[in-house]
Structure formats: C-alpha cells, structure tokens
Amino acid sequence: MGETTQHSLLLLLCLSGLVHLSAAFVFWTAEVEIHYAEKDNKTVDKRCECGVYGRNSPLDSVTGVVALPTRDPEGCGPDPGYNRNASLPGWIALVKRGNCTFSEKINAARRLGAVGVVVYNVDGSGDSTTHMSHSGTGETVAIMIGNSQGLEVFKLVENGTNVEMTITVGSPHGPWMDTYWLYFLSIAFFIVTAASIAYFVFISANRLYSMRQQKSSDRRLKSEAKKAIGRLQLRTLNRGDEETTSDSHMCAVCIESYRAGDVVTVLTCGHIFHKPCIEPWLLERRTCPMCKCDILKALGIEEERKESISDYSPEEVTVITVAGGEALYDVPLTGPGSSDPAINQHRYDNRAYEEDTEAARV
C-alpha cells in the first residue's frame, strides 16, 4: 500500500467521523533527523523513521536544540532543571521513560518553554516504542523513540555536543494496513457478499414459490367458480317480462338494458345479469357485482372441498327472485350435467367457458 493510499485512507476516516473510534488503532510514525558537528568540525547528519507520535500529540513538525534534564533524568517534577541556551528560539527536551507519567514529563518541559518532547524507551528495550497516551499536554509535540536511538543522542549532548533535532510527520500505521488484516478483510468481504447473494437467492426463491402457490390457488378458485356457475339458474327473457319492459332493469356489468331473447344468469342472491357478461366476472371475482355475495360460500362448494368429499352433491336449493314483494318463480339449482331436458336447454353458449370445462373434465 503506497503512501498516497494510506493518507487517503486516513482522510476518509476523518471525513466519516471515525477518527475518535479509530484513534486506539492508528498511529503515526515520526521521522527524526539530528545534525551536529564532531570535534574535527566534521558535520554529521542522521535521519531515521524511528519515532512514534503520542496519541494526544499534534501532528506537527518542530526543530530545536536537544536539552537534557539535570535534576531528574526522567524529566519528572515541576522543574527538572534543563540545561539549555536561553537565547535559542526553541529547544526539544530529551527524557527517559519511567518514574512518572508521560503527561507529567511533557508538561514539565512545556512550562519551561520546550517546543517538543522526545521520550526514549527504558533500558533493554532496544529499538521498540509504544503509542504513548498523554492527555492534557496542550499543543506540545511529543514522540517516543527507541532506547538505542535515545541513548545515542543523550551521550552526544552529555559530552557537550550541540545537537539540533528536527521532527517531521512520517506515515500512518494501523491493523488494516497490515498484510494479514488485508487478507482477513478480503475474506470477510467475500463471506458477506456470499451471504448477501445467498439471502437474495433465498428471497427470490421464496417469492417464486409464493407466486406459484398463488397461481395454483387462483386456478383452484377458478375451477371452483366454474362449478358454481354450472349450478346457477339460466333464464331466457321473453317479451312482456318486467326486465324487458322497464328501463330501470339493466345488466350491472355491461350497463345495457335487457331485451327479449337475452339469456341471463340468476345468482344465489337473486340478481340477474347477461350470461356472457357475468361468467368472466364470476371466474375472476366469484362475487355478485351488486351485493358482493360469494357464490362459492352460498352454494357450499368451499365446504365440500374442505371436507374432501368429491362425490358429494348438495341438496337442491331453491332460489326465489322477488320483484315488488311477490315471488315470480322457484328454481332448483341443478348441475349442467342433469338429464332434465328443461334444464339442459339453458346450457351456456360461451364457447371459451365450455372449452375450459371440457378440458377440465378430460
């Protein structure tokens, strides 16, 4: 992962408001450059990316002459007694880890005017460092370096060498920038993607199954509606019938008046409609267009199916059509397969319906 990508990643974290959440996992390295002159006036420049910025330190660059505490090597106490040149504009304190908190060391040097504090690790730790925490230290730049680097600078200053140090921001580091974490995140991404695809397939299959069940239910209900239509009474209107002489009587489906010779279907609720009009309606909706009466329930067809009695034929039901408060006729509901010629003469002339019925029988 390149330096530009790493900076872009941290910038994305900042913009998304995750800096505080990720602060415990992200740390920035510090490039430490020292410049001094040996006894023979030979100039020495050394540079290494061997420091780590503290958690509460600003990510700034500072330059100054290194100063050591004279009273306490660890830089603890209110006045460690730094031996420094007061005429210099800025200086950097070099203290050893231990004996007090990081905040106490940094604040003690800050009160005396240090622009930065470098804490080097304890003896025996080699070049290792930690991501130190030091709350309440203001805008003072604070970094930690390894014990070996710190002792090198300490000995130079202790021997009277004027060492100038420059601290600059290095690069960010965190668990997701480690190769193994990248592998882990890649595997996790593929697992989540596979789980999402599996969930999508499951939902799609479940919806497809529900659609098939719905279609099967619709076909069953349509078949039941055909049975119900087969039990309904048919009439052929004659000249002089009230339905043909009054303009107030009309088919509620096609909104046309009845005429002599029209074949009408009488529903269980007593309402009549043109046979070619009401059949498609009943096949889809199975209810009366006017009163919403369910013909399947009225004829007991649903109860027959629930009881699984396929050879049961319901008793004759008498339907009475009333006009003006007087009964006009009584009609026994008999199936279309009846041997009664008076009933068979009213067979449907809707070819689409008859073809569906014949196909169902086969």
VOROKE-254635 format. One line per 2 residues: number of its first residue (from 0); their letters; for each residue x, y, z of N, C-alpha, C. Coordinates in pm, whole numbers. Each point is the difference from the previous one (the first is absolute). Layout:
BEGIN
NUM = A = X Y Z X Y Z X Y Z ~ ... $
// end
This chain:
BEGIN
0 = MG = 85 -119 0 -85 119 0 88 123 0 ~ -19 88 -99 83 118 -13 -32 106 103 $
2 = ET = 92 97 10 -19 108 98 -123 83 -32 ~ -24 25 -131 -118 79 -39 -128 -70 40 $
4 = TQ = -5 -132 -20 -119 -77 37 -22 3 150 ~ 107 -10 78 -12 4 145 -54 134 48 $
6 = HS = 51 109 -57 -50 132 38 -146 15 -40 ~ -37 -52 -115 -139 9 -44 -92 -78 92 $
8 = LL = 48 -115 47 -80 -81 92 -25 73 129 ~ 103 63 56 -19 75 125 -90 120 -22 $
10 = LL = 12 66 -115 -86 113 -30 -145 -44 -7 ~ -24 -117 -58 -136 -53 -6 -55 -25 138 $
12 = LC = 85 -51 89 -44 -22 138 -35 131 68 ~ 81 103 -25 -28 131 60 -133 55 -48 $
14 = LS = -24 -10 -131 -123 55 -56 -123 -77 46 ~ 15 -127 28 -115 -81 40 -25 4 150 $
16 = GL = 81 77 73 -24 14 143 47 -118 82 ~ 94 -79 -53 45 -119 71 138 18 62 $
18 = VH = 49 123 5 135 21 52 9 -41 147 ~ -100 42 79 5 -32 142 -14 -150 21 $
20 = LS = -80 -63 -83 -21 -143 14 125 -77 -39 ~ 74 51 -97 118 -72 -50 130 48 64 $
22 = AA = -7 97 93 122 57 58 81 -106 75 ~ -68 -97 59 71 -102 76 74 -97 -92 $
24 = FV = -29 3 -130 60 -95 -92 96 66 -99 ~ -12 130 -21 85 69 -97 110 74 74 $
26 = FW = 121 -10 -52 109 82 54 86 48 -116 ~ 64 114 25 85 62 -103 146 -11 43 $
28 = TA = 82 -36 -94 143 -2 28 57 141 -13 ~ 116 20 57 69 129 -6 141 -21 -57 $
30 = EV = 35 86 -94 135 -1 -54 87 92 86 ~ 106 -56 52 90 74 90 134 23 -72 $
32 = EI = 37 126 -11 127 37 -65 84 79 100 ~ 123 -44 18 92 72 90 117 54 -82 $
34 = HY = 48 115 46 109 70 -70 96 52 106 ~ 125 -38 -11 100 48 98 139 -1 -65 $
36 = AE = 93 66 64 139 9 -50 92 -72 97 ~ 88 -85 -54 96 -72 83 117 92 38 $
38 = KD = 94 -54 79 113 81 48 88 51 -112 ~ 6 -76 -107 80 43 -114 -79 84 -98 $
40 = NK = -114 55 51 -90 86 -79 -66 -72 -118 ~ 1 -130 5 -69 -77 -103 -149 -5 34 $
42 = TV = -80 41 -97 -146 4 23 -60 -139 -21 ~ -86 -35 92 -67 -131 -6 -151 21 -8 $
44 = DK = -61 -66 -95 -147 3 -14 -52 -144 4 ~ -93 -25 85 -62 -133 11 -153 16 -3 $
46 = RC = -60 -95 -67 -145 7 -14 -58 -141 8 ~ -111 -13 68 -68 -130 8 -148 22 31 $
48 = EC = -81 -93 -50 -143 3 35 -19 -94 118 ~ 47 47 115 9 -87 117 -83 49 118 $
50 = GV = -78 105 -21 -84 52 108 -146 -29 -23 ~ -79 14 107 -146 -18 -6 -64 117 73 $
52 = YG = -90 69 -67 -72 111 63 -91 -54 110 ~ -8 77 109 -91 -36 107 -145 17 -42 $
54 = RN = -89 -67 71 -142 4 -34 -59 141 10 ~ 52 80 91 -55 134 23 89 109 -58 $
56 = SP = 97 -39 -79 91 98 -58 -53 50 -133 ~ 14 131 -28 -34 49 -134 99 -54 -102 $
58 = LD = -48 -24 -120 87 -50 -107 67 118 -69 ~ 96 57 70 73 116 -50 149 -32 -7 $
60 = SV = 72 84 -75 146 -10 -8 63 108 87 ~ 105 -36 70 71 96 86 151 -18 -17 $
62 = TG = 71 108 26 147 -2 -6 55 74 121 ~ 103 -54 60 61 66 116 124 -74 46 $
64 = VV = 75 66 90 121 -60 59 -44 -92 114 ~ 61 -117 8 -36 -99 101 57 42 136 $
66 = AL = -86 -7 103 41 33 137 -36 -116 91 ~ 89 -26 101 -20 -109 95 -38 55 137 $
68 = PT = -83 -71 77 -30 43 138 121 -29 90 ~ 34 95 86 117 -15 86 -35 -58 137 $
70 = RD = -116 28 52 -38 -45 134 -59 -142 -3 ~ -78 -31 -103 -67 -130 -7 11 -51 -143 $
72 = PE = 73 -107 -27 17 -49 -137 -132 -33 -69 ~ -100 -37 80 -130 -34 -59 -86 124 -26 $
74 = GC = 47 119 41 -73 123 -26 -125 16 82 ~ -6 -63 118 -118 12 86 14 119 94 $
76 = GP = -106 33 69 1 112 94 -34 130 -69 ~ -30 104 79 -39 129 -58 114 71 -73 $
78 = DP = 127 -27 42 114 67 -66 116 -98 -9 ~ 8 -75 -110 111 -97 -14 135 65 -19 $
80 = GY = 2 132 -26 126 71 -13 70 -27 -131 ~ -60 36 -110 62 -22 -131 116 96 -23 $
82 = NR = 109 -54 -50 118 80 -33 -11 41 -146 ~ -40 122 -23 -29 45 -136 52 140 -19 $
84 = NA = 11 38 -127 41 135 -36 -125 86 -10 ~ -15 91 91 -121 82 6 -15 90 -121 $
86 = SL = 110 25 -73 -8 89 -116 -59 -69 -123 ~ -6 -132 4 -55 -71 -114 -151 12 -3 $
88 = PG = -59 13 -121 -145 19 -9 -80 -121 43 ~ 52 -119 -19 -75 -119 38 92 -115 32 $
90 = WI = -40 -88 88 80 -114 37 -89 -121 21 ~ 61 -118 -10 -74 -126 12 56 -77 118 $
92 = AL = -90 -43 89 41 -74 119 14 -148 -33 ~ 110 -60 46 23 -144 -16 -2 -63 139 $
94 = VK = -100 -82 30 -16 -60 132 -16 -151 -14 ~ 29 -69 109 -10 -144 2 -136 -43 56 $
96 = RG = -50 -108 -50 -128 -53 48 14 -55 141 ~ -104 22 82 -3 -56 135 -11 105 107 $
98 = NC = -30 -45 123 -1 80 122 -124 89 14 ~ -65 40 -111 -123 78 5 -74 -17 -132 $
100 = TF = -117 60 -9 -81 -16 -121 57 82 -114 ~ -43 -38 -123 44 76 -117 -50 144 7 $
102 = SE = -121 18 49 -56 136 8 83 88 91 ~ 50 -54 113 80 79 93 132 41 -66 $
104 = KI = 62 -90 -72 127 32 -67 -20 112 -102 ~ -105 -17 -82 -23 95 -109 -39 137 55 $
106 = NA = -86 5 101 -43 127 56 114 72 71 ~ 87 -76 63 114 64 68 90 69 -102 $
108 = AR = 27 -64 -114 82 63 -103 -74 113 -70 ~ -131 -15 -17 -79 104 -68 -2 128 82 $
110 = RL = -11 -12 131 -1 120 84 131 77 -7 ~ 107 -70 -31 132 66 -9 30 50 -140 $
112 = GA = -94 -24 -97 16 57 -133 37 -97 -110 ~ -1 -130 26 37 -97 -104 -107 -2 -109 $
114 = VG = 46 -8 -125 -95 -9 -113 -34 -145 -31 ~ 78 -92 55 -25 -141 -22 66 -83 107 $
116 = VV = -52 -122 20 55 -91 101 22 -135 -66 ~ 122 -53 14 33 -133 -52 25 -92 119 $
118 = VY = -83 -104 10 15 -98 108 64 -125 -60 ~ 117 -42 55 59 -124 -50 -29 -112 99 $
120 = NV = -11 -120 -55 -49 -115 76 101 -44 106 ~ -46 -91 89 82 -46 112 113 -90 -50 $
122 = DG = 99 -20 87 115 -84 -36 -45 -142 -29 ~ 69 -60 -96 -30 -139 -36 -113 -18 -100 $
124 = SG = -64 111 -41 -111 -10 -95 43 13 -145 ~ 128 29 -24 51 10 -136 -61 116 -76 $
126 = DS = -49 -29 -119 -59 104 -84 -153 4 9 ~ -57 -73 94 -146 -5 9 -57 129 60 $
128 = TT = -123 30 -41 -71 119 50 -144 -39 31 ~ -70 91 65 -143 -19 27 -76 125 -41 $
130 = HM = -129 -18 -19 -88 112 -35 -48 64 131 ~ 80 90 54 -27 52 134 -121 93 2 $
132 = SH = -66 2 114 -116 87 23 39 107 102 ~ -35 126 -30 42 112 86 -103 112 -9 $
134 = SG = -112 -19 61 -107 101 -5 39 125 79 ~ -54 114 -45 22 125 71 134 64 -23 $
136 = TG = 63 -28 -113 133 58 -26 -4 111 -105 ~ -118 44 -35 -13 113 -92 48 -33 -140 $
138 = ET = 66 100 -63 46 -14 -138 147 -36 -10 ~ 55 -55 106 140 -39 -2 18 -129 -78 $
140 = VA = 92 1 -95 29 -119 -79 76 -99 88 ~ -49 -124 4 63 -102 83 11 -129 -79 $
142 = IM = 122 -57 -1 21 -127 -68 79 -93 91 ~ 0 -129 -35 84 -98 71 94 -64 -101 $
144 = IG = 125 -19 42 97 -70 -84 56 -118 80 ~ 72 -87 -69 57 -115 67 113 37 95 $
146 = NS = 34 -98 87 104 25 100 135 23 -64 ~ 33 -74 -104 132 13 -64 15 136 -67 $
148 = QG = -105 48 -71 8 132 -62 9 111 106 ~ -79 -16 107 1 101 104 134 9 71 $
150 = LE = 62 -114 30 130 1 69 108 63 -87 ~ -10 -21 -132 99 60 -90 -4 151 9 $
152 = VF = -120 58 -6 -11 146 9 35 46 140 ~ -40 -76 103 26 37 139 151 12 24 $
154 = KL = 79 -95 -50 144 3 22 66 117 -73 ~ -51 30 -119 56 114 -74 -21 129 78 $
156 = VE = -123 23 47 -30 124 73 73 2 133 ~ 7 -115 68 68 -6 129 149 32 -14 $
158 = NG = 57 -31 -114 143 30 -25 22 141 -50 ~ -104 80 -5 14 139 -39 -22 28 -146 $
160 = TN = -45 -98 -77 -26 22 -142 -134 69 -18 ~ -1 103 -84 -124 72 -29 -74 -75 -111 $
162 = VE = -110 -67 38 -76 -83 -93 -131 71 -35 ~ -17 23 -130 -126 58 -47 -88 -112 -56 $
164 = MT = -124 -1 44 -92 -108 -39 -120 58 -73 ~ -42 -69 -104 -121 35 -75 -95 -119 0 $
166 = IT = -122 23 38 -103 -105 4 -104 32 -106 ~ -22 -94 -91 -101 17 -104 -95 -120 0 $
168 = VG = -119 23 -59 -104 -104 -1 37 -109 -99 ~ -11 -124 45 30 -114 -86 -125 -52 -70 $
170 = SP = -35 -123 21 -114 -64 -66 -91 -67 102 ~ -127 -15 -33 -94 -65 92 13 -151 -3 $
172 = HG = -30 -61 111 2 -145 11 -122 -44 80 ~ -51 -115 -35 -117 -53 70 -20 -145 -38 $
174 = PW = -91 -69 69 -19 -144 -26 -44 -29 -142 ~ -84 91 -62 -47 -29 -135 110 20 -105 $
176 = MD = 112 62 42 109 18 -94 97 -118 3 ~ -25 -92 91 82 -119 8 -48 -102 -104 $
178 = TY = 94 -76 -56 -36 -94 -107 -101 -102 47 ~ 20 -53 120 -93 -101 49 -139 56 22 $
180 = WL = -6 125 43 -132 62 16 -66 22 -134 ~ 78 32 -103 -58 14 -133 -57 -133 -48 $
182 = YF = 72 -109 27 -54 -131 -35 -129 -28 76 ~ 3 33 128 -119 -24 83 -119 80 -50 $
184 = LS = 24 129 -30 -108 84 -49 -50 -47 -135 ~ 90 -49 -86 -41 -51 -130 -89 -122 16 $
186 = IA = 42 -91 88 -81 -120 23 -135 38 59 ~ 2 94 97 -126 43 60 -92 63 -104 $
188 = FF = 60 77 -93 -81 63 -105 -66 -106 -87 ~ 76 -102 -38 -56 -104 -85 -107 -81 75 $
190 = IV = 21 -20 130 -101 -71 79 -130 79 7 ~ 14 131 26 -119 84 6 -70 5 -137 $
192 = TA = 81 10 -107 -58 2 -134 -73 -130 -30 ~ 64 -114 34 -65 -129 -23 -127 -14 81 $
194 = AS = 3 47 125 -120 -6 83 -112 86 -58 ~ 37 118 -53 -100 88 -61 -62 -64 -123 $
196 = IA = 87 -64 -83 -52 -66 -120 -91 -117 39 ~ 44 -78 101 -83 -112 46 -134 49 51 $
198 = YF = 2 111 75 -126 55 51 -89 46 -114 ~ 63 65 -102 -77 45 -115 -62 -118 -74 $
200 = VF = 79 -108 -18 -52 -119 -67 -114 -61 80 ~ 17 -5 134 -105 -56 85 -129 82 -11 $
202 = IS = 14 132 6 -119 85 -10 -66 -15 -137 ~ 82 -5 -105 -55 -15 -135 -72 -133 -14 $
204 = AN = 64 -108 52 -64 -132 -8 -129 -3 80 ~ 1 65 116 -121 3 82 -112 77 -69 $
206 = RL = 36 111 -65 -101 76 -73 -53 -79 -119 ~ 92 -70 -70 -43 -82 -113 -94 -110 45 $
208 = YS = 34 -63 114 -87 -103 53 -136 57 39 ~ 1 119 61 -126 64 39 -84 33 -123 $
210 = MR = 67 47 -106 -73 31 -123 -61 -126 -61 ~ 75 -110 2 -55 -125 -51 -116 -48 83 $
212 = QQ = 14 13 132 -111 -39 87 -123 86 -26 ~ 26 131 -24 -111 90 -27 -69 -36 -132 $
214 = KS = 83 -31 -103 -58 -40 -127 -79 -130 13 ~ 55 -95 78 -72 -125 22 -131 24 72 $
216 = SD = 4 91 99 -122 34 73 -102 68 -92 ~ 51 88 -89 -90 67 -94 -64 -100 -95 $
218 = RR = 81 -99 -48 -58 -102 -88 -104 -83 72 ~ 29 -32 127 -97 -78 77 -130 78 20 $
220 = LK = 16 128 36 -120 81 21 -78 19 -130 ~ 73 10 -111 -69 13 -129 -76 -128 -32 $
222 = SE = 61 -114 33 -70 -127 -20 -123 -10 87 ~ 12 45 124 -115 0 90 -108 95 -52 $
224 = AK = 45 115 -56 -98 94 -54 -76 -60 -118 ~ 70 -80 -82 -69 -66 -112 -106 -96 51 $
226 = KA = 33 -73 109 -100 -88 59 -121 80 48 ~ 29 114 62 -110 82 50 -85 54 -114 $
228 = IG = 65 43 -109 -74 52 -115 -89 -109 -59 ~ 50 -124 2 -79 -110 -52 -126 -26 79 $
230 = RL = -7 45 122 -117 -21 85 -99 116 -4 ~ 38 108 -64 -88 117 -1 -110 -16 -104 $
232 = QL = -115 61 29 -117 -7 -87 14 97 -119 ~ -42 -47 -116 -4 84 -119 -145 30 -38 $
234 = RT = -22 118 -52 -133 39 -49 15 60 -138 ~ -99 -24 -83 -10 69 -128 -114 99 12 $
236 = LN = 32 126 -12 -100 104 18 -98 0 -117 ~ -124 15 31 -106 4 -100 -59 140 -9 $
238 = RG = -67 23 -111 -67 128 -17 -111 11 105 ~ -6 108 67 -98 20 104 55 -19 140 $
240 = DE = 122 -62 14 61 -11 132 37 138 52 ~ -9 13 132 25 130 61 139 52 -35 $
242 = ET = 99 -90 -12 136 42 -29 13 63 -139 ~ -90 -39 -94 10 53 -136 -88 122 -22 $
244 = TS = -93 23 90 -94 111 -19 37 123 80 ~ 90 -17 98 36 113 87 145 41 -25 $
246 = DS = 22 131 -19 136 50 -21 83 -2 128 ~ -67 -21 114 74 -4 126 76 -130 18 $
248 = HM = -34 -101 -81 71 -128 8 108 -2 -107 ~ 121 -17 42 112 -10 -94 110 -82 63 $
250 = CA = 85 -57 -85 112 -82 46 106 91 64 ~ 36 -30 124 96 85 72 142 -16 -51 $
252 = VC = 24 -101 -84 134 -21 -52 23 82 -126 ~ -94 -17 -98 18 73 -126 -81 129 -5 $
254 = IE = -83 25 100 -84 122 10 -88 13 -126 ~ -62 -109 -40 -94 1 -111 -132 -60 44 $
256 = SY = -108 49 -60 -133 -48 37 -21 -141 -55 ~ -92 -71 64 -33 -135 -43 -99 7 -116 $
258 = RA = 12 -97 -91 -91 -11 -113 -52 -142 -9 ~ -113 -14 -67 -59 -133 -15 97 -90 -74 $
260 = GD = 13 -123 49 92 -96 -59 136 -4 68 ~ 32 97 87 127 -3 73 0 -115 100 $
262 = VV = 114 -67 9 18 -105 100 70 62 120 ~ -61 -13 115 55 60 121 29 -108 103 $
264 = TV = 94 30 87 35 -90 110 -55 56 129 ~ -62 -86 77 -58 40 128 95 -44 111 $
266 = LT = 56 94 74 93 -33 109 -77 -43 123 ~ 69 -54 98 -64 -48 123 -64 112 80 $
268 = CG = 47 121 -22 -57 114 71 -124 56 -69 ~ -36 -52 -121 -118 45 -72 29 100 -108 $
270 = HI = 119 56 -10 32 96 -104 26 -74 -131 ~ -42 62 -111 19 -62 -131 93 87 -84 $
272 = FH = 70 -67 -93 95 67 -88 4 -75 -132 ~ 43 68 -104 23 -70 -126 99 -114 23 $
274 = KP = -34 -117 -53 88 -115 19 141 24 -52 ~ 19 52 -124 137 25 -48 74 105 82 $
276 = CI = -74 86 70 65 104 81 43 -52 136 ~ -87 -79 64 25 -38 138 100 -114 14 $
278 = EP = 9 -86 -105 90 -115 12 146 40 20 ~ 58 86 -86 139 43 26 17 68 134 $
280 = WL = -103 78 38 6 69 129 10 -101 115 ~ -86 -102 -3 -2 -99 107 128 -84 1 $
282 = LE = 56 -27 -118 122 -78 -4 116 73 70 ~ 2 132 -7 108 78 60 -30 40 143 $
284 = RR = -127 37 27 -31 58 131 -89 -88 87 ~ -84 -81 -61 -83 -97 72 -100 65 94 $
286 = TC = -30 126 -22 -99 69 83 -97 76 -89 ~ -116 29 54 -100 78 -73 50 143 -18 $
288 = PM = -9 57 -120 47 138 -20 -78 103 78 ~ -122 -35 42 -85 98 67 5 -12 152 $
290 = CK = -11 -121 53 -6 -15 147 120 -72 58 ~ 95 -40 -85 123 -67 43 -26 -135 65 $
292 = CD = -111 -62 -30 -29 -133 54 97 -101 -60 ~ 62 -82 85 96 -101 -45 -76 -123 -45 $
294 = IL = 7 -31 -129 -78 -113 -51 57 -133 46 ~ 133 -7 26 59 -124 47 -53 -36 139 $
296 = KA = -6 99 87 -52 -25 134 -150 -26 -3 ~ -70 75 -86 -145 -15 -6 -40 -139 -49 $
298 = LG = 80 -57 -88 -31 -132 -54 71 -112 76 ~ 78 33 101 65 -101 82 115 -71 -68 $
300 = IE = 58 59 -104 108 -68 -73 128 -2 81 ~ 32 110 70 121 4 81 -5 -102 112 $
302 = EE = -118 -17 61 -14 -98 106 21 -141 -53 ~ -46 -23 -124 19 -132 -59 148 -31 -15 $
304 = RK = 76 98 -45 143 -24 -23 73 -22 132 ~ -35 75 102 65 -15 129 -26 -138 58 $
306 = ES = -120 -52 -21 -34 -132 54 52 -112 -89 ~ 56 34 -118 57 -98 -93 -101 -106 -39 $
308 = IS = -122 40 -25 -103 -93 -44 -27 31 -146 ~ 74 -68 -89 -7 33 -141 -129 -47 -66 $
310 = DY = -61 -105 54 -120 -53 -65 -128 50 64 ~ 10 101 83 -118 53 67 -70 103 -88 $
312 = SP = -128 -10 -12 -81 97 -73 -93 69 98 ~ 1 129 7 -83 70 97 -147 -15 -34 $
314 = EE = -79 13 102 -144 -6 -19 -46 118 -84 ~ -116 -20 -59 -54 107 -82 -29 123 84 $
316 = VT = 39 112 -56 -22 127 68 -99 80 -82 ~ -98 49 64 -102 78 -70 36 148 6 $
318 = VI = 9 61 -115 29 143 -10 -127 70 -40 ~ -35 102 74 -123 74 -26 35 141 -41 $
320 = TV = -42 40 -117 19 137 -46 -125 78 32 ~ 19 110 68 -114 78 46 1 134 -70 $
322 = AG = -112 38 -52 -18 131 -62 -131 57 51 ~ 5 114 60 -121 62 53 -57 -74 119 $
324 = GE = 84 -82 67 -45 -67 120 -67 -133 -28 ~ -14 -46 -127 -65 -125 -32 98 -94 -66 $
326 = AL = -11 -131 31 86 -99 -60 -41 -23 -143 ~ 96 7 -93 -29 -20 -142 16 -145 -39 $
328 = YD = 110 -68 51 21 -139 -38 93 -63 101 ~ -4 -133 6 90 -81 81 87 -81 -93 $
330 = VP = 132 1 24 93 -69 -89 86 -94 82 ~ -7 -133 -26 93 -91 65 137 9 -66 $
332 = LT = 106 10 81 136 11 -55 50 -139 -32 ~ 5 -34 -127 42 -131 -45 121 16 -90 $
334 = GP = 94 -93 7 122 10 -77 -25 -6 -147 ~ 95 46 -82 -15 2 -145 -2 -139 -59 $
336 = GS = 40 -102 77 0 -136 -50 -132 -71 26 ~ -103 70 47 -129 -61 30 -64 -55 -127 $
338 = SD = -79 -107 18 -69 -62 -115 -130 70 -32 ~ -37 97 81 -126 71 -24 15 86 -125 $
340 = PA = -77 -26 -109 13 79 -122 -37 146 21 ~ -87 26 97 -39 140 23 116 80 56 $
342 = IN = 90 -71 70 117 69 54 110 9 -104 ~ 19 -108 -76 109 -3 -96 -19 99 -113 $
344 = QH = -125 43 -24 -21 95 -108 60 136 33 ~ 39 20 128 61 128 40 151 -12 14 $
346 = RY = 61 -97 -70 146 -12 6 65 128 -53 ~ 121 27 49 67 124 -37 38 3 -146 $
348 = DN = -10 116 -59 49 18 -136 133 76 -3 ~ 66 10 115 133 61 8 103 -106 -33 $
350 = RA = 55 4 -122 88 -106 -49 128 -10 83 ~ 54 113 41 124 -4 79 -22 -73 131 $
352 = YE = -115 27 62 -31 -68 126 -17 -149 -23 ~ -78 -37 -106 -26 -140 -25 128 -74 -33 $
354 = ED = 93 63 -77 126 -66 -31 81 -25 125 ~ 3 98 94 73 -18 124 -61 -113 82 $
356 = TE = -135 -7 -1 -69 -105 77 31 -137 -56 ~ -6 -12 -136 29 -129 -63 144 -42 27 $
358 = AA = 94 95 -6 140 -32 28 18 -46 142 ~ -74 62 94 11 -41 139 -53 -141 22 $
360 = RV = -103 -34 -74 -54 -134 14 97 -105 -51 ~ 66 31 -114 96 -97 -56 119 -16 94 $
// end
